[in-house]
Amino acid sequence: QVQLVESGGGLVQPGGSLRLSCAASGIIFRLVNMAWYRQAPGKQREFVAHITSSGTTTYTDSVKGRFTISRDNAKNMVYLQMNSLKPEDTAVYYCNYMRAITSTNYWGQGTQVTVSS
């Protein structure tokens, strides 16, 4: 079965950096697109970044120039490098895979990112 496990969250000061990791299993990783979403307290889950199987990336406007999504197909890993963090980036961050043929979304358990001084 599909399993996604995030790690790397924590408490960081404004302007700091974190790198989130997501380990994927149960899928042919090199062939699939992957994404990161986040959910802040009291808000809906929102899209953050996406990477195709060929490495093309897209980002939500609020993180462009600060966040970088990447993947390592040899390790079945997807990463989110977050720089110049702001308090409004505080959220639980989720790794996502959507099985296109059924439009089924798979999620990890999430990792908390808190940006505060």
DSSP file (Angstrom, degrees, kcal/mol; ACC not computed):
  #  RESIDUE AA STRUCTURE BP1 BP2  ACC     N-H-->O    O-->H-N    N-H-->O    O-->H-N    TCO  KAPPA ALPHA  PHI   PSI    X-CA   Y-CA   Z-CA
    1    1 A Q              0   0    0      0, 0.0     2,-0.2     0, 0.0    26,-0.1   0.000 360.0 360.0 360.0 159.6    0.0    0.0    0.0
    2    2 A V        -     0   0    0     24,-0.2     2,-0.4    22,-0.1    24,-0.2  -0.493 360.0-179.8 -71.1 133.2    1.0    3.6   -0.5
    3    3 A Q  E     -A   25   0A   0     22,-2.3    22,-2.0    -2,-0.2     2,-0.4  -0.994  10.5-174.4-137.6 131.8    2.9    5.1    2.5
    4    4 A L  E     -A   24   0A   0     -2,-0.4     2,-0.5   103,-0.4   105,-0.5  -0.993   4.0-172.9-125.0 128.5    4.2    8.6    2.8
    5    5 A V  E     -A   23   0A   0     18,-2.0    18,-2.6    -2,-0.4     2,-0.2  -0.958   6.6-160.8-128.7 114.3    6.3    9.6    5.8
    6    6 A E  E     +A   22   0A   0     -2,-0.5     2,-0.3    16,-0.2    16,-0.2  -0.564  15.7 164.0 -91.1 155.9    7.3   13.2    6.4
    7    7 A S  E     +A   21   0A   0     14,-2.0    14,-2.8    -2,-0.2   104,-0.1  -0.968  39.0  70.4-157.0 166.1   10.1   14.5    8.6
    8    8 A G        +     0   0    0     -2,-0.3    11,-0.3     1,-0.3   103,-0.0   0.391  59.5 133.5 106.3  -2.8   12.1   17.6    9.2
    9    9 A G        +     0   0    0     12,-0.1     2,-0.3     9,-0.1    -1,-0.3  -0.164  21.7 122.6 -72.7 173.9    9.7   20.0   10.8
   10   10 A G  E     -d  113   0B   0    102,-0.9   104,-2.8   101,-0.1     2,-0.5  -0.987  59.7 -50.0 164.9-167.7   10.4   22.1   13.9
   11   11 A L  E     +d  114   0B   0     -2,-0.3     2,-0.3   102,-0.2   104,-0.2  -0.864  53.9 168.5-100.9 129.2   10.6   25.5   15.4
   12   12 A V  E     -d  115   0B   0    102,-2.8   104,-2.1    -2,-0.5     3,-0.1  -0.985  32.8-113.6-141.0 149.3   12.6   28.1   13.5
   13   13 A Q    >   -     0   0    0     -2,-0.3     3,-2.3   102,-0.2    72,-0.2  -0.451  50.8 -80.7 -77.9 154.8   13.0   31.9   13.8
   14   14 A P  T 3  S+     0   0    0      0, 0.0    72,-0.2     0, 0.0    -1,-0.1  -0.289 121.5  27.9 -53.3 136.8   11.7   34.2   11.1
   15   15 A G  T 3  S+     0   0    0     70,-3.3    69,-0.6     1,-0.3    71,-0.1   0.288 100.1 118.8  90.4  -9.6   14.3   34.3    8.3
   16   16 A G    <   -     0   0    0     -3,-2.3    69,-2.3    69,-0.2     2,-0.3  -0.084  55.6-123.9 -81.8-176.2   15.5   30.8    9.0
   17   17 A S        +     0   0    0     66,-0.2     2,-0.3    67,-0.2    66,-0.2  -0.932  21.3 177.8-132.2 152.1   15.5   27.7    7.0
   18   18 A L  E     - B   0  82A   0     64,-2.2    64,-3.3    -2,-0.3     2,-0.5  -0.979  17.5-145.9-144.6 153.0   14.2   24.1    7.2
   19   19 A R  E     - B   0  81A   0    -11,-0.3     2,-0.3    -2,-0.3    62,-0.2  -0.975  14.5-158.2-122.6 119.2   14.2   21.1    4.9
   20   20 A L  E     - B   0  80A   0     60,-2.7    60,-2.2    -2,-0.5     2,-0.3  -0.694   7.4-160.4 -91.6 146.2   11.3   18.8    4.9
   21   21 A S  E     -AB   7  79A   0    -14,-2.8   -14,-2.0    -2,-0.3     2,-0.4  -0.933   7.5-165.1-125.4 150.5   11.6   15.2    3.7
   22   22 A C  E     -AB   6  78A   0     56,-1.8    56,-2.0    -2,-0.3     2,-0.6  -0.969   7.1-156.5-137.4 120.3    9.0   12.7    2.5
   23   23 A A  E     -AB   5  77A   0    -18,-2.6   -18,-2.0    -2,-0.4     2,-0.4  -0.859  15.8-161.6 -97.0 124.4    9.8    9.0    2.1
   24   24 A A  E     +A    4   0A   0     52,-2.6     2,-0.3    -2,-0.6   -20,-0.2  -0.836  14.6 167.6-110.2 143.1    7.4    7.3   -0.3
   25   25 A S  E     +A    3   0A   0    -22,-2.0   -22,-2.3    -2,-0.4     3,-0.1  -0.970  54.0  46.2-145.6 161.2    6.7    3.6   -0.6
   26   26 A G  S    S+     0   0    0     -2,-0.3     2,-0.3     1,-0.3   -24,-0.2   0.554  97.3  82.5  84.3   7.6    4.2    1.4   -2.4
   27   27 A I  S    S-     0   0    0    -24,-0.1     2,-1.7   -26,-0.1    -1,-0.3  -0.944  90.7-106.7-137.7 159.4    4.4    3.3   -5.7
   28   28 A I    >   -     0   0    0     -2,-0.3     3,-2.1     1,-0.2     4,-0.4  -0.687  45.6-168.3 -83.8  88.0    6.7    3.3   -8.7
   29   29 A F  G >  S+     0   0    0     -2,-1.7     3,-1.6     1,-0.3    -1,-0.2   0.809  73.6  59.5 -57.7 -40.5    8.2    6.6   -7.5
   30   30 A R  G 3  S+     0   0    0      1,-0.3    -1,-0.3    43,-0.2    43,-0.1   0.684 106.6  50.4 -65.7 -15.0   10.1    7.6  -10.5
   31   31 A L  G <  S+     0   0    0     -3,-2.1     2,-0.3     2,-0.1    -1,-0.3   0.488  99.1  79.4 -99.5  -4.3    6.9    7.6  -12.6
   32   32 A V  S <  S-     0   0    0     -3,-1.6     2,-0.3    -4,-0.4    67,-0.1  -0.729  71.4-123.3-114.3 155.4    4.7    9.8  -10.4
   33   33 A N        -     0   0    0     -2,-0.3    65,-0.4    65,-0.2     2,-0.3  -0.642  29.7-163.1 -85.7 149.7    4.2   13.4   -9.6
   34   34 A M  E     -E   51   0B   0     17,-2.6    17,-3.0    -2,-0.3     2,-0.3  -0.913   7.1-174.3-133.1 159.7    4.5   14.5   -6.0
   35   35 A A  E     -EF  50  96B   0     61,-2.1    61,-2.8    -2,-0.3     2,-0.4  -0.964  19.5-134.6-149.4 163.2    3.4   17.6   -4.0
   36   36 A W  E     +EF  49  95B   0     13,-2.7    12,-2.5    -2,-0.3    13,-1.8  -0.982  23.6 178.2-119.9 137.5    3.5   19.4   -0.7
   37   37 A Y  E     -EF  47  94B   0     57,-2.7    57,-2.9    -2,-0.4     2,-0.3  -0.824   9.4-155.6-124.6 167.6    0.5   21.0    1.0
   38   38 A R  E     -EF  46  93B   0      8,-2.4     8,-3.4    -2,-0.3     2,-0.4  -0.989   6.8-157.9-144.8 156.1    0.1   22.8    4.3
   39   39 A Q  E     - F   0  92B   0     53,-2.2    53,-2.4    -2,-0.3     6,-0.2  -0.948   9.5-160.3-137.9 115.1   -2.6   23.5    6.7
   40   40 A A    >   -     0   0    0      4,-0.4     3,-2.3    -2,-0.4    51,-0.1  -0.538  45.0 -75.2 -87.1 158.2   -2.5   26.4    9.2
   41   41 A P  T 3  S+     0   0    0      0, 0.0    -1,-0.1     0, 0.0     3,-0.1  -0.297 118.6   5.2 -55.9 129.2   -4.6   26.4   12.3
   42   42 A G  T 3  S+     0   0    0      1,-0.2     2,-0.3    -3,-0.1    -2,-0.0   0.534 114.1 100.5  76.5   6.4   -8.2   27.3   11.5
   43   43 A K  S <  S-     0   0    0     -3,-2.3    -1,-0.2     1,-0.0     2,-0.1  -0.803  75.5-100.6-122.5 163.9   -7.6   27.2    7.7
   44   44 A Q        -     0   0    0     -2,-0.3    -4,-0.4     1,-0.1     2,-0.1  -0.430  48.6 -91.1 -77.0 156.1   -8.1   24.8    4.9
   45   45 A R        -     0   0    0     -6,-0.2     2,-0.3    -2,-0.1    -6,-0.2  -0.454  51.5-162.8 -64.3 136.8   -5.3   22.7    3.5
   46   46 A E  E     -E   38   0B   0     -8,-3.4    -8,-2.4    -2,-0.1     2,-0.1  -0.933  21.1-103.8-130.4 151.6   -3.6   24.6    0.7
   47   47 A F  E     +E   37   0B   0     -2,-0.3   -10,-0.2   -10,-0.2     3,-0.1  -0.429  35.7 169.0 -68.4 140.1   -1.2   23.7   -2.1
   48   48 A V  E     -     0   0B   0    -12,-2.5    12,-2.4     1,-0.4     2,-0.3   0.704  58.3 -15.6-115.8 -55.1    2.4   24.6   -1.7
   49   49 A A  E     -EG  36  59B   0    -13,-1.8   -13,-2.7    10,-0.2    -1,-0.4  -0.991  49.9-159.6-157.2 156.5    4.5   23.0   -4.4
   50   50 A H  E     -EG  35  58B   0      8,-2.3     8,-1.9    -2,-0.3     2,-0.4  -0.990   1.3-167.9-141.7 144.1    4.4   20.3   -7.0
   51   51 A I  E     -EG  34  57B   0    -17,-3.0   -17,-2.6    -2,-0.3     6,-0.2  -0.993  15.6-141.4-136.1 130.6    7.1   18.3   -8.9
   52   52 A T    >   -     0   0    0      4,-2.5     3,-1.4    -2,-0.4   -20,-0.1  -0.276  34.7 -99.7 -80.5 172.3    6.4   16.1  -11.9
   53   53 A S  T 3  S+     0   0    0      1,-0.3   -21,-0.1   -22,-0.2    -1,-0.1   0.784 126.7  50.6 -61.7 -26.8    8.1   12.8  -12.6
   54   54 A S  T 3  S-     0   0    0    -23,-0.1    -1,-0.3     2,-0.1   -21,-0.1   0.457 124.8-101.9 -92.3  -2.0   10.4   14.6  -15.0
   55   55 A G    <   +     0   0    0     -3,-1.4     2,-0.3     1,-0.3    -2,-0.1   0.512  67.9 148.9  98.8   5.0   11.3   17.3  -12.5
   56   56 A T        -     0   0    0      1,-0.0    -4,-2.5    -5,-0.0     2,-0.3  -0.570  31.7-155.5 -73.0 134.9    9.1   20.2  -13.6
   57   57 A T  E     -G   51   0B   0     -2,-0.3     2,-0.3    -6,-0.2    -6,-0.2  -0.837  18.3-176.8-118.3 150.1    8.1   22.3  -10.6
   58   58 A T  E     -G   50   0B   0     -8,-1.9    -8,-2.3    -2,-0.3     2,-0.3  -0.976   8.9-167.6-138.3 153.4    5.3   24.7   -9.7
   59   59 A Y  E     -G   49   0B   0     -2,-0.3   -10,-0.2   -10,-0.2     2,-0.2  -0.962  29.0-105.7-139.1 152.2    4.7   26.8   -6.6
   60   60 A T    >>  -     0   0    0    -12,-2.4     3,-1.8    -2,-0.3     4,-0.8  -0.529  43.6-111.9 -71.1 151.0    2.0   28.8   -5.0
   61   61 A D  G >4 S+     0   0    0      1,-0.3     3,-0.7     2,-0.2    -1,-0.1   0.830 111.1  63.2 -57.6 -36.1    2.8   32.5   -5.3
   62   62 A S  G 34 S+     0   0    0      1,-0.2    -1,-0.3     3,-0.0   -14,-0.0   0.655 110.9  37.0 -69.1 -14.2    3.4   33.0   -1.6
   63   63 A V  G X> S+     0   0    0     -3,-1.8     4,-2.4   -15,-0.2     3,-2.3   0.469  81.9 126.7-115.1  -4.0    6.5   30.7   -1.6
   64   64 A K  T << S+     0   0    0     -4,-0.8     4,-0.1    -3,-0.7    -3,-0.0  -0.298  81.2  15.5 -57.6 134.5    8.0   31.4   -5.0
   65   65 A G  T 34 S+     0   0    0      2,-0.4    -1,-0.3     1,-0.1     3,-0.1   0.290 126.3  59.5  84.4 -10.7   11.7   32.3   -4.6
   66   66 A R  T <4 S+     0   0    0     -3,-2.3    17,-2.0     1,-0.2     2,-0.3   0.704  97.9  51.6-115.8 -36.5   11.8   31.0   -1.0
   67   67 A F  E  <  -C   82   0A   0     -4,-2.4    -2,-0.4    15,-0.2     2,-0.4  -0.789  59.3-166.2-107.8 148.3   10.9   27.3   -1.3
   68   68 A T  E     -C   81   0A   0     13,-2.4    13,-3.0    -2,-0.3     2,-0.4  -0.980   5.6-157.1-135.2 123.1   12.3   24.6   -3.5
   69   69 A I  E     +C   80   0A   0     -2,-0.4     2,-0.3    11,-0.2    11,-0.2  -0.794  23.7 162.5 -95.4 141.0   10.8   21.2   -4.1
   70   70 A S  E     -C   79   0A   0      9,-1.7     9,-2.9    -2,-0.4     2,-0.3  -0.937  20.6-147.6-149.2 170.3   13.1   18.5   -5.3
   71   71 A R  E     -C   78   0A   0     -2,-0.3     2,-0.4     7,-0.2     7,-0.2  -0.981  11.0-154.2-144.0 154.4   13.2   14.7   -5.6
   72   72 A D  E >>> -C   77   0A   0      5,-2.7     5,-1.9    -2,-0.3     3,-0.9  -0.902  10.3-172.4-127.4  99.5   15.6   11.8   -5.4
   73   73 A N  T 345S+     0   0    0     -2,-0.4     3,-0.2     1,-0.3   -43,-0.2   0.785  83.5  61.0 -67.0 -26.1   14.2    8.9   -7.4
   74   74 A A  T 345S+     0   0    0      1,-0.2    -1,-0.3    -3,-0.1   -45,-0.0   0.800 115.7  33.1 -69.3 -26.9   17.0    6.6   -6.3
   75   75 A K  T <45S-     0   0    0     -3,-0.9    -1,-0.2     2,-0.1    -2,-0.2   0.400 105.3-122.6-107.6   0.2   15.8    7.0   -2.7
   76   76 A N  T  <5 +     0   0    0     -4,-0.8   -52,-2.6    -3,-0.2     2,-0.4   0.921  67.1 139.1  55.9  45.1   12.1    7.5   -3.3
   77   77 A M  E   < -BC  23  72A   0     -5,-1.9    -5,-2.7   -54,-0.2     2,-0.4  -0.920  40.3-166.5-124.2 145.4   12.3   10.8   -1.5
   78   78 A V  E     -BC  22  71A   0    -56,-2.0   -56,-1.8    -2,-0.4     2,-0.3  -0.987  16.3-162.5-126.4 143.5   10.8   14.2   -2.1
   79   79 A Y  E     -BC  21  70A   0     -9,-2.9    -9,-1.7    -2,-0.4     2,-0.4  -0.838  17.4-156.8-125.3 157.0   12.1   17.3   -0.3
   80   80 A L  E     -BC  20  69A   0    -60,-2.2   -60,-2.7    -2,-0.3     2,-0.6  -0.892  11.6-162.1-133.8 105.7   10.9   20.8    0.4
   81   81 A Q  E     -BC  19  68A   0    -13,-3.0   -13,-2.4    -2,-0.4     2,-0.6  -0.782  11.2-166.2 -86.5 121.8   13.7   23.3    1.1
   82   82 A M  E     +BC  18  67A   0    -64,-3.3   -64,-2.2    -2,-0.6     2,-0.3  -0.943  10.8 173.6-118.0 116.2   12.2   26.3    2.9
   83   83 A N        +     0   0    0    -17,-2.0   -66,-0.2    -2,-0.6   -67,-0.2  -0.745  59.8  23.7-115.9 164.5   14.3   29.5    3.2
   84   84 A S  S    S-     0   0    0    -69,-0.6    -1,-0.2    -2,-0.3   -68,-0.2   0.902  85.1-159.7  49.0  48.3   13.5   33.0    4.4
   85   85 A L        -     0   0    0    -69,-2.3   -70,-3.3    -3,-0.2   -69,-0.2  -0.256   8.1-158.9 -65.2 145.3   10.7   31.6    6.5
   86   86 A K    >   -     0   0    0    -72,-0.2     3,-2.3   -71,-0.1     4,-0.3  -0.837  31.9-109.8-120.7 156.9    7.9   33.8    7.8
   87   87 A P  G >  S+     0   0    0      0, 0.0     3,-1.8     0, 0.0    28,-0.3   0.847 117.6  63.4 -55.2 -33.0    5.4   33.5   10.6
   88   88 A E  G 3  S+     0   0    0      1,-0.3   -48,-0.0   -48,-0.0    -3,-0.0   0.567  89.1  69.0 -71.9  -6.0    2.7   33.0    8.1
   89   89 A D  G <  S+     0   0    0     -3,-2.3    -1,-0.3    26,-0.1     2,-0.2   0.522  70.7 121.2 -83.2  -6.3    4.4   29.8    6.9
   90   90 A T    <   +     0   0    0     -3,-1.8     2,-0.3    -4,-0.3    24,-0.2  -0.406  40.8 106.4 -61.0 124.9    3.5   28.2   10.2
   91   91 A A  E    S- H   0 113B   0     22,-2.0    22,-2.8    -2,-0.2     2,-0.6  -0.968  75.9 -81.0-178.3 169.9    1.5   25.1    9.5
   92   92 A V  E     -FH  39 112B   0    -53,-2.4   -53,-2.2    -2,-0.3     2,-0.4  -0.874  48.2-145.4 -88.9 127.7    1.4   21.3    9.3
   93   93 A Y  E     -FH  38 111B   0     18,-2.9    18,-1.9    -2,-0.6     2,-0.4  -0.825  14.5-164.1-102.9 132.8    3.1   20.3    6.1
   94   94 A Y  E     -F   37   0B   0    -57,-2.9   -57,-2.7    -2,-0.4     2,-0.3  -0.931  15.8-137.2-121.2 137.2    1.9   17.3    4.2
   95   95 A C  E     -F   36   0B   0     -2,-0.4    13,-1.4   -59,-0.2     2,-0.4  -0.700  30.2-161.6 -84.1 143.1    3.4   15.2    1.5
   96   96 A N  E     +FI  35 107B   0    -61,-2.8   -61,-2.1    -2,-0.3     2,-0.4  -0.984  22.4 178.3-136.7 139.2    0.9   14.2   -1.3
   97   97 A Y  E     - I   0 106B   0      9,-1.9     9,-3.0    -2,-0.4     2,-0.6  -0.994  13.3-160.0-132.4 131.5    0.6   11.7   -4.1
   98   98 A M  E     - I   0 105B   0    -65,-0.4     2,-0.9    -2,-0.4   -65,-0.2  -0.954  15.1-140.4-113.9 120.2   -2.5   11.6   -6.2
   99   99 A R  E >>> - I   0 104B   0      5,-2.8     4,-1.5    -2,-0.6     5,-1.4  -0.681  17.7-156.9 -76.5 108.0   -3.1    8.3   -8.2
  100  100 A A  T 345S+     0   0    0     -2,-0.9    -1,-0.2     1,-0.3     3,-0.1   0.837  82.9  61.3 -61.3 -38.7   -4.3    9.8  -11.4
  101  101 A I  T 345S+     0   0    0      1,-0.2    -1,-0.3    -3,-0.1    -2,-0.0   0.793 124.0  19.9 -64.1 -27.2   -6.3    6.9  -12.7
  102  102 A T  T <45S-     0   0    0     -3,-1.1    -1,-0.2     2,-0.1    -2,-0.2   0.415  98.5-125.8-117.7  -2.2   -8.7    7.0   -9.7
  103  103 A S  T  <5 +     0   0    0     -4,-1.5     2,-0.5     1,-0.2    -3,-0.2   0.830  55.2 158.3  55.7  33.7   -8.1   10.6   -8.5
  104  104 A T  E   < -I   99   0B   0     -5,-1.4    -5,-2.8     2,-0.0     2,-0.4  -0.773  31.8-146.2 -91.3 128.1   -7.2    9.1   -5.1
  105  105 A N  E     -I   98   0B   0     -2,-0.5     2,-0.4    -7,-0.2    -7,-0.2  -0.780   9.2-162.7 -95.1 136.2   -5.2   11.3   -2.8
  106  106 A Y  E     -I   97   0B   0     -9,-3.0    -9,-1.9    -2,-0.4     2,-0.3  -0.948  10.6-170.5-116.3 139.9   -2.6    9.9   -0.4
  107  107 A W  E     -I   96   0B   0     -2,-0.4  -103,-0.4   -11,-0.2   -11,-0.2  -0.929  17.5-132.1-129.5 150.0   -1.3   11.9    2.5
  108  108 A G        -     0   0    0    -13,-1.4  -103,-0.2    -2,-0.3     3,-0.1  -0.240  41.5 -96.7 -82.0-174.8    1.4   11.5    5.0
  109  109 A Q        -     0   0    0   -105,-0.5  -104,-0.1     1,-0.1   -15,-0.1   0.627  65.8-120.2 -80.8 -14.1    0.9   12.1    8.7
  110  110 A G        -     0   0    0      1,-0.1     2,-0.4   -15,-0.1   -16,-0.2   0.114  13.9-122.1  91.9 153.1    2.2   15.7    8.4
  111  111 A T  E     - H   0  93B   0    -18,-1.9   -18,-2.9  -104,-0.1     2,-0.3  -0.999  24.6-122.5-134.9 133.1    5.1   17.5   10.1
  112  112 A Q  E     - H   0  92B   0     -2,-0.4  -102,-0.9   -20,-0.2     2,-0.5  -0.568  22.8-171.3 -81.4 130.5    4.7   20.7   12.1
  113  113 A V  E     -dH  10  91B   0    -22,-2.8   -22,-2.0    -2,-0.3     2,-0.5  -0.989   4.6-176.1-118.6 122.7    6.6   23.8   11.1
  114  114 A T  E     -d   11   0B   0   -104,-2.8  -102,-2.8    -2,-0.5     2,-0.7  -0.979   8.3-167.0-123.0 123.0    6.5   26.8   13.5
  115  115 A V  E     +d   12   0B   0     -2,-0.5     2,-0.3   -28,-0.3  -102,-0.2  -0.923  34.3 131.2-111.5 110.0    8.1   30.1   12.6
  116  116 A S              0   0    0   -104,-2.1    -2,-0.1    -2,-0.7   -30,-0.0  -0.994 360.0 360.0-159.1 147.7    8.3   32.3   15.6
  117  117 A S              0   0    0     -2,-0.3  -104,-0.1  -104,-0.2    -1,-0.1   0.418 360.0 360.0 -94.1 360.0   10.8   34.4   17.5
